[in-house]
Amino acid sequence: MRYEWWKNMVDEKKLGILKELFVHEEHTLEDLRRLVNLSKPFLKIESKTGEIFVSREFPLRVPERAILYLIGIYFSREAGLNKDIQITSGVISENIDTIQTTLSGPLGDLINKRIIFKDKESYLIKYYEIEKQLDFLTNKYLVNKEFTNSIQPKQKKIAKKSIIKKSKTRKIVSKDEKIKQQLPEDVVEEDLKKFDLSIDQLNTIFNQDKNNIILLRGFKCTNYREEHLKSSLLLLTANKLFCGQSEIDSSLFRENLNLSGVHLRNISTTLKNFSTDIIHKRGPIGSTNTKYQLTSLGLQNGIILIKDIINNTSNFSPQFKRQLRVEKASPIKIEQNKLLENIQSFAKHNEIDENKLRTYFDFQPDNLRILIGLKEKVRKTAQIKTLMLLGVLLKEVYQINNFDGKTLLMISRINCDRLDLLDSNKYYNKYFSKKSKAAMQLTYSGEIHAIKMIKEYVKKQDCEL
């Protein structure tokens, strides 16, 4: 008996100590007030509908916007709103303006990091993570104002060691100073000897003004693409020679080219074709920060280009790919009388009830759309069926061969996402010609089968491929 009393007393003391580790959602009004104050800069909740608005004032990454939305859901449910709504990935993507297909990865990472969890189909944030995440976002965007790429306050041990090591050798510079961390003049002069160049020669081509490198002398070019490549090589080569850096932030890169009078339109498209010289490096998933990096071959060509300017020669002559003409869809345009005549002719020739045809399709002189959606749940199949029905009507009634698939689907309120995936479908390859989605065209086999599909569709509101 005495032993049991002693055992119960020990168990109660253990429980009293262990309770300090337990986390409960029953919090005081003071805790709630503190969390709400931390949330104010980042989100708002509509009092009547419970709609959550994530702030656009900060360059929030996709995982951060998702976290803030789920925090907003938590607060709204505490206020008695949004209790019956399933917070699926589709709901989150719609409310944070992100494509749903790009959201599954970040949400999976947040689950693995135990920040959020999934209850059946709903994503929810863990209560004890709310304050931690809000503190992190406050420090990141309001206190330090340093927009890093990490969502977690804690970093890996390896990353910490590398940061400490770097801080001993050089001071941390701001974004504006990154391009202007110039090497000592004697070091630059010594490096230039390897290329038979001097600082005086470089100074006739480049001017370093505050944090910018500006091109002073022109170069031979016959079109904008050549101007894009040569100016980019010159800027990146100068940055490598003067500052010892092979990379430049894309924003600084474009700013310096703009100050040098370079036309920037389509410059990234041009540089994609010269990845052996210049690499456009993407940031982590969800980050908008990118950089341009000069390769070793790019440095060689940049030196050749500098010598061409100094000596007035033309040793660097890049080969540009021939631009292919992109075929465009024919505009939908027909006179009203001619349209009515063609509808009657098409219906009569194919033994289709004209009234039903008009019931299921909206024929206008400048557009065509399907009025009653197909009974099809698979997105890809619904897209192909709709495009076949509308495509054959454009061919037979409007006398138009090429049509813009995305526009037709949008007008008909059919999901038009990921049309590029249609290329892998056997029916699409059979019934459509090998053209871009902006100028689609049915094959002869596609036209014949599409007419059969229209006959089925006007009878039972569905058809088979």
C-alpha positions in Angstrom: 0.0 0.0 0.0 2.8 2.4 1.0 4.7 1.4 -2.2 1.7 2.3 -4.4 1.3 5.7 -2.7 5.0 6.4 -3.2 4.8 5.3 -6.9 1.8 7.6 -7.6 3.6 10.6 -6.0 6.6 10.0 -8.2 4.4 9.7 -11.3 2.7 13.0 -10.5 6.0 14.8 -10.0 7.3 13.4 -13.4 4.1 14.5 -15.1 4.5 18.0 -13.6 8.0 18.2 -15.0 7.1 16.8 -18.4 4.1 19.2 -18.8 6.6 22.0 -19.5 7.3 20.3 -22.9 3.7 20.0 -23.9 2.2 22.4 -26.4 -1.5 23.3 -26.2 -3.6 25.4 -28.6 -5.5 26.8 -25.6 -3.7 30.1 -25.4 -4.3 33.2 -23.5 -5.7 36.4 -24.9 -2.2 37.9 -24.6 -0.7 35.2 -26.8 -3.4 35.7 -29.4 -2.9 39.5 -29.4 0.9 39.0 -29.9 0.3 36.7 -32.9 -2.2 39.0 -34.4 0.2 42.0 -34.1 2.9 40.0 -35.8 0.5 39.1 -38.6 -0.8 42.6 -39.4 2.0 43.6 -41.9 1.6 40.3 -43.8 -2.1 39.5 -44.1 -5.7 40.8 -43.7 -9.0 38.9 -43.3 -12.3 40.2 -44.7 -14.7 40.4 -41.8 -17.9 39.1 -43.6 -16.6 36.5 -46.0 -13.4 35.4 -44.2 -11.4 35.9 -47.4 -7.7 36.1 -46.7 -5.4 38.7 -48.5 -1.7 38.0 -48.3 0.4 41.2 -48.6 2.1 42.1 -51.9 4.4 44.6 -50.3 7.1 42.1 -49.7 8.9 39.8 -52.2 7.5 36.7 -50.5 8.4 33.3 -51.8 5.8 30.7 -52.6 6.3 28.7 -49.4 6.1 31.9 -47.4 2.8 33.0 -49.1 1.4 29.5 -48.4 2.4 29.7 -44.7 0.8 33.1 -44.3 -2.4 32.0 -46.0 -2.7 29.0 -43.6 -2.0 31.3 -40.7 -4.9 33.4 -41.9 -7.1 30.3 -42.1 -6.2 29.5 -38.5 -7.2 33.0 -37.3 -10.4 33.0 -39.4 -11.5 29.7 -38.0 -10.8 31.0 -34.5 -13.2 33.8 -35.4 -15.8 31.3 -36.6 -15.2 31.7 -40.4 -14.0 29.2 -43.1 -14.8 26.2 -40.8 -16.5 24.2 -43.6 -13.9 24.9 -46.3 -11.5 22.2 -47.3 -8.1 23.9 -47.7 -6.8 21.9 -50.7 -3.8 22.8 -52.8 -6.2 24.2 -55.4 -7.7 26.6 -52.8 -4.3 27.7 -51.6 -3.0 28.3 -55.2 -6.0 30.4 -56.1 -5.6 32.6 -53.0 -1.9 33.2 -53.3 -1.8 33.6 -57.1 0.3 30.6 -57.8 -0.1 27.9 -60.4 -1.3 24.7 -58.6 1.2 22.5 -60.4 4.1 24.5 -58.9 2.7 24.3 -55.4 2.8 20.6 -54.6 6.6 20.6 -54.1 6.7 23.5 -51.6 3.8 22.1 -49.7 5.5 18.7 -49.5 8.7 20.4 -48.2 6.7 22.2 -45.5 5.1 18.9 -44.4 8.5 17.2 -44.2 9.8 20.1 -42.1 6.8 19.7 -39.8 5.6 23.2 -40.3 2.2 22.2 -41.7 0.2 19.0 -41.8 -2.5 17.4 -43.9 -5.8 16.4 -42.4 -7.6 14.3 -45.1 -7.6 16.8 -48.0 -7.0 20.0 -46.0 -3.6 21.6 -45.3 -3.3 23.2 -41.9 -0.5 24.9 -40.0 0.7 23.6 -36.6 -0.2 26.0 -33.9 3.3 26.1 -32.3 4.8 27.0 -35.6 2.8 30.2 -36.1 4.8 32.4 -33.8 8.1 30.9 -35.1 7.3 31.6 -38.7 5.9 35.1 -38.0 9.0 36.0 -36.1 11.2 34.8 -38.9 9.3 36.8 -41.5 9.3 39.9 -39.3 13.1 39.7 -38.9 13.6 39.0 -42.6 11.3 41.7 -44.1 10.8 44.3 -41.4 13.9 44.3 -39.1 16.9 43.2 -41.1 15.3 43.8 -44.6 17.6 41.2 -46.0 15.7 39.0 -48.5 17.4 35.7 -48.1 16.3 32.5 -49.9 15.7 30.4 -46.7 12.4 30.0 -45.1 13.7 28.4 -42.0 15.4 30.5 -39.3 17.9 27.7 -38.8 20.5 26.8 -41.4 22.5 23.7 -41.9 25.7 23.4 -39.9 27.8 23.3 -43.1 26.3 26.6 -44.3 27.0 28.2 -40.9 30.7 27.2 -41.1 31.1 28.6 -44.6 29.5 31.9 -43.6 31.8 32.2 -40.6 34.8 31.4 -42.7 34.0 34.0 -45.3 33.3 36.7 -42.8 36.9 36.4 -41.6 38.4 37.0 -45.0 36.2 39.8 -46.4 33.4 42.0 -45.3 29.9 41.5 -46.3 28.8 44.0 -49.0 25.3 45.2 -50.0 23.6 44.3 -53.2 24.5 47.7 -54.8 28.2 47.1 -54.0 28.5 43.6 -55.4 29.6 44.7 -58.8 31.9 47.4 -57.5 34.1 45.3 -55.2 37.1 46.2 -57.4 40.5 44.4 -57.2 43.6 46.4 -56.5 45.0 48.0 -59.6 48.3 46.1 -59.5 46.4 42.8 -59.3 44.3 43.8 -62.3 47.4 45.0 -64.2 49.2 41.6 -63.6 46.1 39.6 -64.8 45.8 41.7 -67.9 49.4 40.9 -68.9 48.3 37.3 -69.7 46.0 38.8 -72.4 48.4 41.4 -73.7 46.2 44.2 -72.4 46.6 47.1 -70.0 44.4 49.1 -67.7 44.7 52.2 -69.9 43.3 50.2 -72.8 40.3 49.0 -70.8 39.6 52.5 -69.6 39.1 53.6 -73.2 36.3 51.0 -73.4 34.8 51.0 -69.9 33.9 53.6 -67.4 33.3 52.7 -63.7 30.8 55.1 -62.3 29.8 54.4 -58.7 28.4 50.9 -58.8 28.1 50.7 -62.6 30.3 49.5 -65.4 29.4 51.5 -68.6 30.4 50.8 -72.1 32.1 53.9 -73.7 33.0 52.7 -77.2 30.7 51.1 -79.8 31.3 47.9 -81.6 30.3 46.5 -85.0 26.8 44.9 -85.1 24.2 44.4 -87.7 21.1 43.6 -85.5 19.8 43.6 -82.0 20.8 40.0 -81.3 24.4 40.7 -82.1 24.3 43.9 -79.9 22.8 41.8 -77.1 25.6 39.2 -77.2 28.5 41.5 -77.7 27.5 44.0 -75.0 26.8 41.2 -72.5 30.2 39.6 -73.2 31.9 43.0 -72.8 30.1 43.8 -69.5 30.7 40.3 -67.9 34.4 40.3 -69.1 35.0 43.7 -67.6 33.4 42.6 -64.3 35.7 39.6 -64.3 38.8 41.6 -65.0 38.1 44.6 -62.7 36.3 42.8 -59.9 37.3 39.2 -60.1 33.7 38.1 -60.3 32.3 35.8 -63.0 28.6 36.4 -61.9 26.3 39.5 -61.8 22.8 39.8 -60.5 20.4 40.0 -63.5 18.9 43.2 -62.2 22.4 44.9 -62.1 23.3 43.3 -65.4 20.3 44.9 -67.1 20.7 48.2 -65.3 24.3 48.5 -66.6 23.4 47.6 -70.1 20.6 50.1 -70.1 23.0 52.8 -68.9 25.2 51.8 -71.8 22.4 52.4 -74.3 21.7 48.8 -75.1 18.2 47.8 -76.2 17.1 45.1 -73.7 14.0 43.7 -75.4 14.3 39.9 -75.8 17.9 39.9 -74.5 17.4 36.8 -72.3 16.0 35.0 -75.3 19.1 35.9 -77.4 21.5 34.8 -74.6 19.8 31.4 -74.3 21.3 30.4 -77.6 24.8 31.1 -76.3 24.9 29.1 -73.1 28.5 28.1 -73.8 29.5 31.7 -73.3 26.9 33.1 -70.8 24.8 31.0 -68.4 21.5 32.4 -67.0 21.5 30.9 -63.5 18.1 30.4 -61.8 17.6 30.8 -58.1 16.1 28.3 -55.7 12.5 27.2 -56.2 10.2 30.1 -55.4 12.9 32.7 -55.7 12.9 35.4 -58.4 16.6 36.1 -58.0 18.7 35.1 -61.1 22.3 35.7 -62.2 24.3 35.8 -65.4 27.6 33.9 -65.3 30.5 34.2 -67.7 32.0 30.8 -68.8 35.7 30.2 -69.6 34.8 30.2 -73.3 32.8 33.4 -72.8 35.9 35.0 -71.2 38.0 34.1 -74.2 35.5 35.5 -76.6 35.2 38.6 -74.5 39.0 39.2 -74.6 38.8 38.8 -78.4 36.0 41.3 -78.6 37.9 43.8 -76.5 40.9 43.5 -78.8 38.7 43.9 -81.9 37.5 47.2 -80.5 41.0 48.4 -79.7 42.5 47.2 -83.0 39.4 47.9 -85.1 39.3 44.2 -86.3 36.6 41.6 -86.7 38.0 38.4 -85.3 34.9 37.6 -83.2 32.0 36.8 -85.5 29.2 34.8 -83.7 26.9 32.6 -85.7 23.2 33.2 -85.0 20.5 30.6 -85.5 18.1 31.5 -88.2 14.8 32.7 -86.8 11.9 30.5 -87.8 8.7 32.3 -88.7 6.0 31.4 -86.2 2.7 30.6 -88.0 -0.2 32.5 -86.6 -3.9 31.6 -86.5 -6.2 33.1 -89.1 -8.6 35.7 -87.5 -12.2 34.7 -87.2 -14.2 37.0 -89.4 -17.2 36.4 -91.6 -20.3 38.3 -92.8 -23.5 37.6 -90.9 -25.5 36.5 -94.0 -22.6 34.3 -95.2 -22.4 32.7 -91.7 -26.1 31.8 -91.7 -25.9 30.4 -95.1 -22.9 28.2 -94.2 -24.5 26.9 -91.0 -27.6 25.8 -93.0 -25.4 24.2 -95.7 -23.3 22.3 -93.1 -26.3 21.1 -91.2 -28.1 19.9 -94.3 -25.0 18.3 -95.9 -24.2 16.3 -92.7 -27.8 15.5 -91.7 -27.6 17.4 -88.4 -30.5 19.2 -86.8 -29.8 22.9 -87.4 -31.7 24.0 -84.3 -29.7 21.6 -82.0 -26.5 22.8 -83.6 -27.3 26.4 -82.7 -28.3 25.3 -79.2 -25.0 23.7 -78.5 -22.7 26.2 -80.3 -22.7 30.0 -80.3 -21.9 31.2 -83.9 -20.8 34.8 -84.1 -19.2 36.7 -87.0 -16.0 37.2 -85.0 -15.9 34.1 -82.7 -17.2 30.6 -82.1 -17.7 28.9 -78.7 -19.3 25.7 -77.3 -22.2 26.5 -75.0 -22.8 23.2 -73.2 -19.7 21.5 -71.8 -18.8 17.9 -72.5 -19.3 15.3 -69.9 -15.6 14.6 -69.6 -13.6 14.8 -66.3 -10.1 14.2 -67.8 -8.6 17.7 -68.7 -6.5 16.5 -71.6 -9.4 14.5 -73.2 -11.9 17.4 -72.7 -9.4 19.8 -74.4 -8.9 17.5 -77.5 -12.7 16.8 -77.9 -13.5 20.5 -77.6 -10.8 21.6 -80.1 -12.0 18.9 -82.6 -15.6 20.1 -82.4 -14.7 23.7 -82.8 -12.0 23.1 -85.3 -14.2 21.3 -87.8 -16.9 24.0 -87.5 -14.2 26.7 -88.2 -13.2 24.7 -91.2 -16.6 24.0 -92.7 -18.6 27.1 -91.6 -16.0 29.8 -91.3 -13.5 28.5 -94.0 -10.6 28.8 -91.5 -7.9 26.1 -91.4 -5.6 27.4 -88.6 -7.0 28.4 -85.2 -5.6 29.4 -81.8 -6.4 26.5 -79.5 -5.9 28.4 -76.2 -8.2 31.2 -77.3 -11.0 28.9 -78.3 -10.8 27.0 -75.0 -10.8 30.2 -73.0 -13.8 31.6 -74.8 -15.7 28.3 -74.2 -14.6 28.4 -70.5 -12.7 25.1 -70.9 -9.5 24.6 -68.9 -6.7 25.7 -71.2 -3.7 24.8 -68.9 -0.7 22.8 -70.2 -1.6 22.4 -73.8 2.0 21.3 -74.4 1.1 18.0 -72.8 -1.3 17.2 -75.7 1.7 16.2 -77.9 2.0 13.0 -75.9 -1.6 11.9 -76.6 -2.1 9.4 -79.4 -5.5 10.9 -80.4 -4.0 14.4 -80.7 -1.2 13.1 -82.9 -3.7 11.3 -85.1 -6.2 14.1 -85.5 -4.1 17.2 -85.4 -1.2 18.3 -87.7 2.3 19.0 -86.2 1.8 22.8 -85.7 2.0 25.1 -82.8 -0.9 25.5 -80.4 -1.3 29.1 -81.7 -2.1 27.8 -85.2 -3.6 24.4 -84.8 -5.0 22.5 -87.7 -7.0 19.3 -88.1 -5.8 16.5 -90.3 -8.1 15.0 -92.9 -8.7 12.1 -90.6 -9.4 14.5 -87.8 -12.0 16.4 -89.9 -13.9 13.2 -90.8 -14.0 12.0 -87.2 -14.9 15.4 -85.8 -18.1 15.5 -87.9 -19.1 12.2 -86.4 -18.4 13.6 -83.0 -20.6 16.6 -83.6 -23.5 14.3 -84.6 -23.0 12.3 -81.3 -22.6 15.5 -79.3 -25.9 17.2 -80.4 -27.7 14.0 -79.6 -26.4 13.1 -76.1 -24.1 16.0 -75.1 -21.0 13.7 -75.3 -18.9 12.0 -77.9 -16.0 9.5 -78.2 -12.6 10.1 -79.6 
